[in-house]
Amino acid sequence: MWEPVLATDWGAPSTAALKRIKDARATQFWDKERLLSHALGEHDRKSIVWDSVSVYAAGASWDQSPPAAHYMDGPVDMVIDSTKAAIAQTLKAR
């Protein structure tokens, strides 16, 4: 999910930025209004949810609000190993 957070985030990501994620299973979206951030708890500028990763159980359903995440942390580049462990643990619990 891409969203405007920094002063330079004045528009949707460029094709070059989108190419950073090469996995064909990934789908990227531009969230101009930061709707996901608001759903995850944003209530002011200091609480914007960005540069984070969340792991949910298989089949988790997002109805009126997101389900509880099994794991959520960030910034993304600092939590790669713990994210991989959370994914493995979540898959094992299936």
C-alpha positions in Angstrom: 0.0 0.0 0.0 1.4 3.4 -1.0 0.2 6.5 0.8 1.1 10.1 1.0 3.2 10.7 4.2 6.3 12.6 3.3 6.3 16.1 1.6 7.5 14.4 -1.6 4.6 12.0 -1.7 2.4 14.3 -3.8 1.2 11.6 -6.2 0.9 7.9 -6.8 4.2 6.0 -7.1 6.0 5.9 -10.4 6.5 2.8 -12.5 10.1 2.7 -11.3 9.0 2.7 -7.6 6.4 0.0 -8.3 9.1 -2.2 -9.9 10.9 -2.4 -6.5 8.5 -5.2 -5.6 9.2 -7.9 -8.1 7.0 -10.7 -6.7 4.2 -11.4 -9.1 1.9 -12.3 -6.2 2.1 -8.8 -4.8 -0.5 -6.2 -5.6 0.2 -2.5 -5.0 -2.4 0.2 -4.3 -2.2 4.0 -4.0 -4.2 5.1 -0.9 -4.4 8.8 -1.4 -6.7 9.3 1.6 -4.7 7.0 3.9 -7.8 4.9 4.5 -5.8 1.9 5.6 -3.7 4.0 8.0 -7.0 5.3 9.5 -8.4 1.8 9.8 -5.2 0.7 11.6 -5.4 3.5 14.2 -4.3 6.8 12.6 -5.9 9.7 14.5 -3.4 12.5 13.9 -0.2 13.2 12.0 1.9 11.5 14.7 -0.1 8.2 14.5 0.1 7.6 10.8 0.7 3.9 10.1 3.4 3.6 7.4 6.5 1.7 6.7 5.1 -1.2 8.6 4.3 -4.9 7.9 1.3 -6.9 9.2 0.8 -10.6 9.2 -2.7 -12.0 9.3 -4.1 -15.5 9.6 -5.1 -17.2 6.3 -8.7 -16.5 5.6 -8.8 -13.4 7.9 -11.7 -11.2 6.9 -11.7 -7.4 6.9 -15.2 -6.4 7.6 -15.9 -3.0 9.2 -12.4 -2.9 10.6 -9.2 -5.0 10.2 -8.9 -8.2 12.1 -6.2 -8.4 14.8 -2.8 -9.0 13.2 -0.7 -11.9 14.4 2.3 -9.6 13.9 2.8 -5.9 13.1 6.0 -3.9 13.2 8.3 -1.6 11.3 10.1 0.0 9.8 10.0 -2.7 7.1 13.7 -2.8 6.4 14.5 -3.3 10.1 12.0 -6.2 10.8 12.7 -8.6 7.9 13.8 -11.5 10.1 11.0 -11.1 12.6 8.5 -10.8 9.8 9.7 -14.0 8.2 9.5 -15.7 11.6 5.9 -14.4 12.1 4.9 -15.7 8.7 6.4 -19.1 9.4 4.6 -19.2 12.8 1.3 -18.2 11.3 1.5 -20.8 8.5 2.4 -23.5 11.0 -0.7 -22.6 13.1 -3.0 -23.4 10.1 
